[in-house]
Amino acid sequence: MDINMASKLYKENSLMTLSPKKFILWLLEEAIKALEKGQKAMLNKDIAEQNNQIQITQQLILEIIPLINGDINGGKQLMLLIEYVHRRLIEANIDIDFVALKELEVFLIELKSSWEEA
């Protein structure tokens, strides 16, 4: 087994053993990174890369929904916020709206910060 395969397996196993709280933090961190790459691609007018990175962000955001307990206080609201972010990502990607992406980045950073404090 080569080092790249071993590294990939280690990362996958590490993710599977994370608590839901830490997994959500990881998802938010990765979503923010992908969103930043999407913004750079948008500025560079690289539509294919922009689309790819924003779609990665969308997928990461959607992965959070099954981890949310809608029965607890604030769960439904968090689910609605995640769905809103997802919808806005689609709109920003279609409209090539850099300002919307920046707003979503700030929102995701604030959400991550709040989640860390929880």
C-alpha positions in Angstrom: 0.0 0.0 0.0 1.4 3.4 -0.9 1.6 6.4 1.4 -1.2 8.2 -0.4 -3.6 5.3 0.0 -2.7 4.9 3.6 -3.2 8.6 4.2 -6.6 8.5 2.6 -7.7 5.5 4.6 -6.5 7.1 7.8 -8.5 10.3 7.0 -11.6 8.3 6.2 -11.4 6.3 9.4 -10.7 9.5 11.4 -13.9 11.1 10.1 -16.0 8.1 10.8 -15.0 8.2 14.5 -15.7 11.9 15.0 -18.6 12.9 17.3 -21.5 14.5 15.4 -20.5 17.9 16.8 -17.0 17.6 15.6 -18.1 16.2 12.3 -20.3 19.2 11.7 -17.4 21.5 12.6 -15.3 19.6 10.0 -18.0 19.9 7.4 -18.3 23.7 8.0 -14.5 24.1 7.8 -14.4 22.2 4.5 -17.4 24.1 3.2 -15.6 27.4 4.0 -12.4 26.3 2.2 -14.4 25.1 -0.9 -16.3 28.4 -0.9 -13.1 30.4 -0.8 -11.8 28.4 -3.7 -15.0 29.1 -5.6 -14.7 32.8 -4.9 -11.2 32.8 -6.3 -12.3 30.9 -9.4 -15.2 33.4 -9.9 -12.7 36.3 -9.7 -10.5 34.5 -12.2 -13.5 33.9 -14.5 -12.9 30.1 -14.3 -16.5 29.1 -14.6 -15.8 25.3 -14.5 -13.8 25.5 -11.3 -16.2 28.0 -9.7 -19.1 25.6 -10.4 -17.1 22.6 -9.1 -16.1 24.3 -5.8 -19.6 25.8 -5.1 -21.1 22.4 -5.8 -18.6 20.9 -3.3 -19.7 23.5 -0.8 -23.4 22.6 -1.4 -22.7 18.9 -0.8 -20.8 19.6 2.4 -23.7 21.8 3.6 -26.3 19.2 2.8 -24.3 16.6 4.8 -25.1 18.6 7.9 -28.9 18.2 7.7 -29.1 14.5 8.8 -26.9 15.3 11.8 -29.4 17.9 13.1 -31.9 16.9 15.7 -35.1 18.7 14.6 -36.8 17.8 17.9 -34.4 19.8 20.1 -34.7 23.6 20.7 -33.3 25.4 17.7 -32.9 22.2 15.5 -35.7 23.2 13.1 -34.3 26.7 12.8 -30.8 25.4 12.1 -32.2 23.1 9.4 -33.9 26.1 7.8 -30.7 28.1 7.9 -28.8 25.3 6.2 -31.4 25.0 3.5 -31.3 28.7 3.0 -27.5 28.7 2.6 -27.8 25.8 0.1 -30.4 27.7 -2.0 -28.3 30.9 -1.9 -25.2 29.0 -3.1 -27.2 27.7 -6.1 -28.4 31.2 -6.9 -25.0 32.8 -6.4 -23.4 30.2 -8.7 -26.0 30.7 -11.4 -25.9 34.5 -11.2 -22.1 34.6 -10.7 -22.8 36.8 -7.7 -19.5 37.3 -5.8 -21.2 39.5 -3.1 -23.6 36.7 -2.2 -20.7 34.3 -1.9 -18.9 36.7 0.5 -22.1 37.0 2.6 -22.4 33.3 2.7 -18.8 32.9 3.7 -19.3 35.3 6.6 -22.4 33.5 7.6 -20.6 30.1 7.6 -17.7 31.4 9.6 -20.1 32.8 12.2 -22.1 29.5 12.2 -18.8 27.6 12.7 -17.8 29.9 15.6 -21.2 29.5 17.2 -21.1 25.8 16.8 -17.6 25.7 18.5 -19.0 27.6 21.5 -22.0 25.3 21.8 
